[in-house]
Amino acid sequence: MKHIADWALNVAEQRGASHCDLRIVDERSRALATKNGKVGAAADSESQGIGIRVLANGAWGFAASDDLSRTSVETTATRAVDIAKASSHVKQSDVRLAPEKAVIAEWTTPHEIDPFTISVEQNLDLLFKIDAELRSVAGVTLAETNMNFRREEQWFISSAGTNIHQTKYTTGAGFTAYAFAGTELHKRSYPSSFGGQWQNKGYELIHELKLLENARRIGEEAVALHHADKCPEGVFDIILESSQLGLQIHESVGHPIELDRVLGMEANFAGTSFLTLDKLRTLRYGSDLVNVVADARQEHGPGLGTFAFDDEGVPAQCTPIITNGLFTGYLTSRETAHTIGSNRSGGTLRAESWNRLPMIRMTNISILPGEKPLTLEQLIASTDYGILMQTNRSWSIDDKRYNFQFGCEMGWEIKGGKRTRLLKNPSYSGITTEFWNSMDAICSRDDWTLWGTPNCGKGQPQQVMGTGHGASPARFRKIKVGAAYKGT
């Protein structure tokens, strides 16, 4: 691929670009789904192309093409420079890039089984077995399953001499049981909602999730919700299980720390942010137990935000976001680092594909587990009265990421340290900083899971990106609780 890159780099330099980087991407994806014993979706696609980003006259230009011939690559590089020069006429100031050493590297997602070596027939056979097991539960009216794989091979080459070859594998799977009766529809999802669990792994993740083994239980829970009591309304202590806390992190921590939102450079899909620059290292974001990091390193785990280098050649890093409750960091790029007095990018610039301009994206935004041994059952045992909430069903948050409401699929009332009655449609609401300051307990490492969110939308044209969120179950004091659906 080096010769293709040289065509672009040479043209960009000849036409006046002060910087040029490019990504050649070869990707393949497979998406399968079933619905009530039939194939609901089946797609196997491949895509290859080049995206060229340049700086000229202090402004960005970007162009892309799926044609890797010399004529096309040189034309695309020319177009990128022309766009940069046109953009320079309306720039407010010159783009400043934080320095980054040139590197030559190669990296592949650690995996045991290449998912594309498993046949579609084998994939569907497992999904149909799960589907049948769900529908064998009396009262389940709709069963849905899904399985997804992606391989992205990328070459990143820059005019500074960087040459990085990365290959990333992603696997995701899950299922949902729906039970419709009278005027009520209840659902239970596994391992989580909105697609299940996704990680940067090979096919081995499918075995680890024990999908078929959990299908009957999930179907029975969906039916049982019809006989559950309505969630009480009031101000109570709540315990959020791991996947729900992961989504809470995504919406009320992950999006507001994107520095391009803070600076007003981006507002699509999630608005801007209440975390203005004056709040850095001054805002009490949460209680002393709240420690959140943005960690793209492999040692953090196989999250959808794990890689060796971001899409401008910056190595994966761990950035402290909230430290003992204090707000300490943003997600940054080479262009934005200087705005917070940093001399290096945090390594969070990523693009959905070769035909999209990289932008600041969440990596793995995770809350660190508690240091003292504490299991979920021990946390419940130490709660006099409260509501345990499991698996997200709905969410809403304002365009500053400050006021929110979340609904969950299932809840349990806790009395005297024990689970008592099953509750349907529990919801909770609050204000971001008040909520995180109310956290008074979090489970330890044994209950910590790194969840994958494969469908985070941002930008225009829209880019859908995978992010990771590690969390252990945690307790929050005096939270406003209600029923998400008033009629049930």
PAMAR-796839 format. One record per residue (C-alpha): residue in three letters; x, y negated, z. Coordinates in pm, whole numbers, padded with zeros to 5 digits, always signed. Example, Ala and Ser with C-alpha at 12.3 -4.5 7.8 and 13.67 -1.06 7.14 Angstrom:
<recs>
ala+01230+00450+00780;ser+01367+00106+00714;
</recs>
This chain:
<recs>
met+00000+00000+00000;lys+00301-00230+00038;his+00315-00304-00334;ile-00051-00411-00332;ala+00016-00638-00035;asp+00316-00792-00212;trp+00095-00896-00505;ala-00125-01094-00267;leu+00154-01235-00051;asn+00354-01357-00351;val+00057-01533-00512;ala-00049-01693-00183;glu+00301-01828-00123;gln+00333-01958-00481;arg+00004-02144-00450;gly+00099-02319-00129;ala-00021-02099+00159;ser+00180-02144+00479;his+00052-01814+00616;cys-00110-01507+00464;asp-00229-01181+00615;leu-00433-00907+00460;arg-00615-00590+00552;ile-00654-00298+00315;val-00923-00073+00458;asp-01035+00275+00359;glu-01334+00386+00562;arg-01573+00679+00568;ser-01888+00718+00774;arg-02151+00984+00831;ala-02487+00917+00995;leu-02742+01191+01063;ala-03074+01183+01245;thr-03375+01406+01299;lys-03733+01323+01390;asn-03977+01587+01509;gly-03806+01876+01336;lys-03728+01700+01009;val-03430+01509+00878;gly-03488+01145+00965;ala-03175+01008+00798;ala-02866+01143+00629;ala-02587+00930+00487;asp-02225+00992+00400;ser-02048+00689+00259;glu-01702+00566+00169;ser-01569+00217+00116;gln-01233+00071+00022;gly-01120-00284-00032;ile-00891-00570+00060;gly-00953-00883+00263;ile-00704-01169+00229;arg-00679-01453+00482;val-00459-01756+00423;leu-00370-02090+00577;ala-00320-02377+00335;asn-00314-02748+00417;gly-00397-02657+00778;ala-00725-02475+00701;trp-00842-02116+00658;gly-00942-01949+00336;phe-01068-01592+00297;ala-01159-01376+00002;ala-01216-01003-00049;ser-01249-00747-00326;asp-01318-00376-00366;asp-01090-00368-00672;leu-00726-00295-00579;ser-00583-00348-00928;arg-00304-00604-00960;thr-00517-00850-01154;ser-00798-00835-00901;val-00570-00863-00595;glu-00389-01165-00737;thr-00720-01330-00834;thr-00854-01267-00483;ala-00543-01419-00324;thr-00580-01722-00551;arg-00943-01760-00449;ala-00850-01745-00080;val-00597-02028-00125;asp-00845-02237-00322;ile-01104-02194-00046;ala-00848-02297+00217;lys-00757-02612+00025;ala-01123-02700-00020;ser-01185-02641+00351;ser-00897-02869+00442;his-01096-03169+00319;val-01347-03127+00602;lys-01121-02996+00879;gln-01119-03175+01213;ser-00759-03077+01284;asp-00493-02841+01155;val-00519-02476+01260;arg-00254-02391+01520;leu-00148-02029+01547;ala+00008-01897+01866;pro+00340-01729+01785;glu+00352-01353+01748;lys+00653-01135+01673;ala+00654-00934+01352;val+00606-00563+01406;ile+00615-00244+01203;ala+00396+00026+01358;glu+00172+00324+01299;trp-00108+00447+01530;thr-00396+00692+01522;thr-00682+00741+01767;pro-00597+01040+01987;his-00839+01315+01888;glu-00860+01693+01892;ile-01102+01759+01605;asp-01138+01548+01293;pro-01520+01507+01282;phe-01521+01522+00903;thr-01389+01881+00915;ile-01726+01984+01064;ser-01989+02041+00798;val-02313+01847+00770;glu-02495+02180+00803;gln-02332+02242+01142;asn-02415+01888+01253;leu-02779+01925+01158;asp-02804+02270+01313;leu-02716+02125+01654;leu-02950+01830+01610;phe-03241+02056+01515;lys-03177+02273+01821;ile-03188+01964+02045;asp-03500+01841+01868;ala-03674+02176+01918;glu-03578+02189+02286;leu-03724+01842+02343;arg-04050+01928+02169;ser-04083+02251+02366;val-04172+02039+02669;ala-04549+01996+02687;gly-04636+01629+02657;val-04338+01522+02442;thr-04492+01369+02130;leu-04181+01251+01947;ala-03823+01372+01952;glu-03539+01183+01787;thr-03172+01279+01766;asn-02868+01121+01602;met-02503+01195+01531;asn-02251+00951+01382;phe-01888+00962+01274;arg-01651+00705+01132;arg-01291+00707+01016;glu-01127+00372+00942;glu-00778+00368+00796;gln-00629+00019+00779;trp-00307-00139+00660;phe-00238-00485+00804;ile+00044-00676+00636;ser+00143-01040+00685;ser+00377-01297+00538;ala+00563-01296+00872;gly+00680-00941+00809;thr+00425-00740+01009;asn+00325-00404+00863;ile+00079-00198+01070;his-00098+00122+00970;gln-00384+00224+01201;thr-00639+00504+01173;lys-00938+00493+01407;tyr-01193+00770+01464;thr-01532+00707+01621;thr-01790+00962+01730;gly-02137+00896+01870;ala-02447+01101+01949;gly-02764+01099+02155;phe-03134+01172+02161;thr-03464+01033+02288;ala-03786+01197+02401;tyr-04112+00998+02374;ala-04432+01086+02555;phe-04750+00910+02442;ala-05076+00954+02636;gly-05375+00724+02672;thr-05241+00372+02636;glu-04891+00442+02766;leu-04572+00533+02585;his-04272+00641+02790;lys-03926+00734+02673;arg-03615+00892+02812;ser-03279+00873+02641;tyr-02957+01070+02677;pro-02672+01008+02746;ser-02784+00646+02720;ser-03031+00445+02513;phe-02978+00286+02170;gly-02780+00566+02013;gly-02646+00753+02315;gln-02275+00761+02393;trp-02005+00650+02149;gln-01629+00666+02193;asn-01311+00652+01989;lys-01268+01028+01981;gly-01305+01320+01749;tyr-01578+01585+01735;glu-01475+01704+02080;leu-01698+01430+02224;ile-02004+01621+02095;his-01903+01920+02307;glu-01830+01702+02610;leu-02173+01538+02607;lys-02358+01871+02659;leu-02648+01745+02451;leu-02846+02066+02417;glu-02798+02152+02785;asn-02969+01828+02892;ala-03251+01816+02638;arg-03523+01991+02842;arg-03456+01779+03150;ile-03484+01457+02950;gly-03810+01571+02790;glu-03955+01657+03130;glu-03856+01316+03268;ala-04032+01138+02982;val-04354+01326+03057;ala-04317+01278+03434;leu-04315+00900+03390;his-04687+00914+03303;his-04754+01025+03658;ala-04505+00785+03819;asp-04606+00482+04021;lys-04572+00131+03886;cys-04255-00039+04002;pro-04330-00268+04299;glu-04275-00640+04250;gly-04078-00858+04487;val-03723-00934+04598;phe-03534-00613+04676;asp-03190-00461+04674;ile-03124-00273+04352;ile-02875-00010+04242;leu-02786-00002+03872;glu-02652+00323+03734;ser-02345+00313+03517;ser-02484+00268+03164;gln-02727-00007+03269;leu-02447-00192+03443;gly-02245-00157+03122;leu-02514-00344+02927;gln-02536-00605+03204;ile-02164-00664+03157;his-02202-00685+02779;glu-02469-00954+02792;ser-02379-01162+03098;val-01998-01133+03092;gly-01882-01012+02750;his-02058-01263+02525;pro-02004-01577+02736;ile-01626-01518+02756;glu-01585-01525+02377;leu-01383-01844+02341;asp-01519-01929+01996;arg-01867-01956+02154;val-01732-02175+02431;leu-01566-02407+02177;gly-01879-02429+01961;met-01717-02246+01668;glu-01976-01965+01680;ala-02338-01941+01795;asn-02503-01671+01584;phe-02694-01385+01748;ala-02607-01476+02105;gly-02590-01855+02128;thr-02304-02038+02295;ser-02186-02008+02655;phe-02223-02162+02999;leu-01851-02089+03062;thr-01710-02429+02962;leu-01334-02476+02987;asp-01352-02655+03322;lys-01478-02332+03482;leu-01160-02136+03412;arg-00997-02043+03744;thr-01251-02256+03934;leu-01586-02077+03896;arg-01694-01820+04153;tyr-01838-01574+03901;gly-01910-01294+04148;ser-01843-01150+04490;asp-01497-01037+04598;leu-01576-00686+04472;val-01623-00800+04112;asn-01311-00731+03906;val-01361-00730+03529;val-01097-00683+03260;ala-01086-00700+02881;asp-00867-00401+02803;ala-00800-00270+02452;arg-00512-00044+02555;gln-00530+00332+02510;glu-00467+00390+02880;his-00798+00220+02962;gly-00982+00500+02783;pro-01131+00595+02443;gly-01362+00294+02421;leu-01497+00142+02101;gly-01281-00158+02189;thr-00960+00047+02202;phe-00685+00001+01943;ala-00310-00052+01911;phe-00328-00390+01730;asp-00611-00630+01654;asp-00688-00758+01305;glu-00423-01027+01309;gly-00144-00798+01426;val-00151-00878+01799;pro-00087-00580+02030;ala-00365-00448+02253;gln-00362-00610+02596;cys-00540-00615+02930;thr-00673-00959+03023;pro-00816-01020+03373;ile-01158-01179+03322;ile-01292-01187+03677;thr-01046-01134+03962;asn-01193-01078+04309;gly-01494-01279+04193;leu-01298-01569+04039;phe-01335-01640+03665;thr-00983-01600+03524;gly-00989-01535+03150;tyr-01146-01565+02805;leu-01130-01355+02489;thr-00888-01541+02262;ser-00724-01533+01920;arg-00403-01684+01783;glu-00604-01987+01672;thr-00783-02051+02003;ala-00517-01958+02261;his-00376-02311+02286;thr-00715-02453+02392;ile-00676-02287+02732;gly-00304-02355+02760;ser-00197-02005+02662;asn+00107-01946+02442;arg-00019-01608+02317;ser-00339-01458+02179;gly-00528-01209+02393;gly-00552-00981+02090;thr-00929-00976+02038;leu-00971-01077+01671;arg-01154-00802+01479;ala-01358-00758+01162;glu-01633-00509+01080;ser-01479-00420+00744;trp-01245-00535+00469;asn-01502-00784+00333;arg-01548-00977+00658;leu-01337-01250+00815;pro-01199-01141+01155;met-01351-01315+01457;ile-01323-01294+01835;arg-01494-00977+01955;met-01524-00793+02282;thr-01276-00511+02336;asn-01347-00290+02640;ile-01503-00528+02893;ser-01513-00319+03207;ile-01576-00364+03576;leu-01312-00185+03778;pro-01436+00083+04019;gly-01429+00039+04393;glu-01105+00119+04573;lys-01274+00299+04862;pro-01427+00645+04796;leu-01799+00599+04732;thr-02035+00819+04531;leu-02378+00725+04397;glu-02545+00948+04655;gln-02347+00785+04934;leu-02447+00442+04801;ile-02812+00546+04804;ala-02772+00685+05156;ser-02645+00347+05276;thr-02943+00158+05128;asp-03236+00106+05364;tyr-03482-00004+05094;gly-03423-00066+04727;ile-03481+00040+04367;leu-03245+00259+04166;met-03272+00174+03794;gln-03155+00397+03510;thr-03108+00358+03134;asn-03186+00033+02956;arg-03515-00011+02771;ser-03517-00384+02695;trp-03316-00697+02756;ser-03348-01072+02719;ile-03098-01347+02794;asp-03091-01716+02707;asp-02858-01875+02451;lys-02614-01985+02721;arg-02600-01631+02867;tyr-02727-01754+03202;asn-03090-01650+03265;phe-03175-01287+03197;gln-03428-01007+03234;phe-03365-00636+03186;gly-03613-00349+03173;cys-03516+00013+03237;glu-03664+00347+03137;met-03688+00491+03486;gly-03648+00396+03849;trp-03652+00551+04193;glu-03770+00390+04513;ile-03519+00424+04795;lys-03641+00436+05154;gly-03424+00508+05454;gly-03133+00607+05235;lys-03329+00863+05029;arg-03492+00869+04687;thr-03866+00884+04737;arg-04103+00814+04448;leu-04038+00799+04076;leu-04113+00456+03925;lys-04202+00362+03569;asn-04098+00052+03373;pro-03879-00113+03638;ser-03730-00452+03551;tyr-03512-00711+03718;ser-03419-01071+03644;gly-03177-01332+03762;ile-02913-01594+03692;thr-02575-01462+03584;thr-02350-01605+03856;glu-02605-01557+04134;phe-02649-01196+04027;trp-02280-01108+04023;asn-02226-01285+04357;ser-02492-01059+04509;met-02295-00739+04440;asp-02198-00585+04772;ala-02096-00230+04679;ile-01960-00038+04380;cys-01885+00331+04343;ser-01534+00461+04299;arg-01346+00608+04002;asp-01520+00948+04001;asp-01850+00779+03901;trp-01690+00541+03648;thr-01778+00592+03278;leu-01655+00405+02970;trp-01971+00354+02762;gly-01980+00265+02394;thr-02202-00004+02243;pro-02185+00051+01864;asn-02425-00220+01753;cys-02304-00558+01880;gly-02401-00820+01622;lys-02220-01148+01569;gly-02145-01396+01293;gln-02300-01492+00965;pro-02281-01294+00743;gln-02355-01056+01029;gln-02086-00825+01155;val-02176-00520+01364;met-01896-00410+01592;gly-01840-00146+01857;thr-01748-00250+02210;gly-01672-00056+02528;his-01795-00115+02883;gly-01666+00081+03179;ala-01873+00080+03497;ser-01957+00266+03816;pro-02300+00240+03982;ala-02325-00074+04194;arg-02564-00237+04439;phe-02696-00592+04424;arg-02876-00762+04713;lys-03204-00954+04701;ile-03281-00934+04329;lys-03616-01025+04173;val-03781-00699+04068;gly-04098-00634+03870;ala-04268-00414+03614;ala-04150-00475+03259;tyr-04493-00400+03115;lys-04778-00555+03312;gly-05042-00324+03174;thr-04881-00010+03314;
</recs>
